[in-house]
Amino acid sequence: MFDTIGRLFFATLATGADGQLGRGHVCTGALRQAAASGAPEDIAAEEVALTALTGTAREALMPAGHSTLREKPTSLLGATDTTRPGRRPH
């Protein structure tokens, strides 16, 4: 389940980071890579990049990601749809 929801969450944070930090920021790129691959090494790199942000930047970014997921629950349902080709039940 983390694979699909975690990747969706990273993608949501990356979208917020685009606006707050800019597309060229190292954290934005790390979030995009973690969302795209879901690979443990990319998730670790994303965690390092998030930790390196100032407290103010991180505090602004995280609630935006949670808010998007909370306000658009259908995006979570689509992420866990096991009836689509290539999806497996969790």
N, C-alpha and C positions, 0 to 999 in steps of 0.2 A: 504494500500500500504506500509506503514512503516513496517508492520509486515514482509513482504517478503523482501523488500529492506533493511530495518534496520538489519535484521538477516543476510543477505548476506554481508552487510558492516561489521558487527561485525566479521563474519567468516573470511573475507578478512583481517581485522586488526589483528585477532588472528594468522593468518598464518604469517603475517609480524612480529608480536611480538615473534613468535617462534624463528625466526632468530635473531632478535635484542635483545630480553630480555631473551630468553630461555623458554623452555616448562614448567619449574617449577615456573616461575615468577607469582606472584599473579595477575598481570594485564592480562597476557596471559590466565590464568584460568578463570578470570572474563569475558573476551571477549568470550571465548569458551562457557561459560555457557549462556551468553546473546544471542549468536548466536543459541544455541541449543534450548533454551526455549522461548525466546522472552518475558518472563514474566517481568512485571514492576519492581519487586524487583531485578531481575537479571540485568536489564538495569541500574537501580540506582546504583547497586554495581559496574558495569562496569564503570560508569561515575566517581565514587569515585576513582576507581583504576587508571583510565586515568589521573585524576586530580592530583593524588599523584606522578605521574612520574615527573622527572626533565623536565624542559622546552626543553632541548636538545633531550631527549628521545622521548618526545611527538611530537616535531617538526619533528623528523625523521620518526616516525610511521604513523602519519596522512597522509602525502603526499603519502606514499607508498600504503596505502589503497585506496586513491582516484585514484592514478595512475592505479592500477590494475583494478578497475571498469571502468575507462575511456578507458583503452586499450583492455578490453574484454567485449564489450557491449552485446555480446550474453549471458553472464552470467546474465545480468539484464533481458533480454527477457525471459530466462528460468524461472527466479524467478517469473515473473508475468504471466506465462502461466496458464490461467484458464481452459484450456481444459483437463488438467491432472486430474485424480481422486484425490479427496481430496482438490482440489483448488476451491476457490470461487471468483467470480468477485468482483472487488473493486469499 
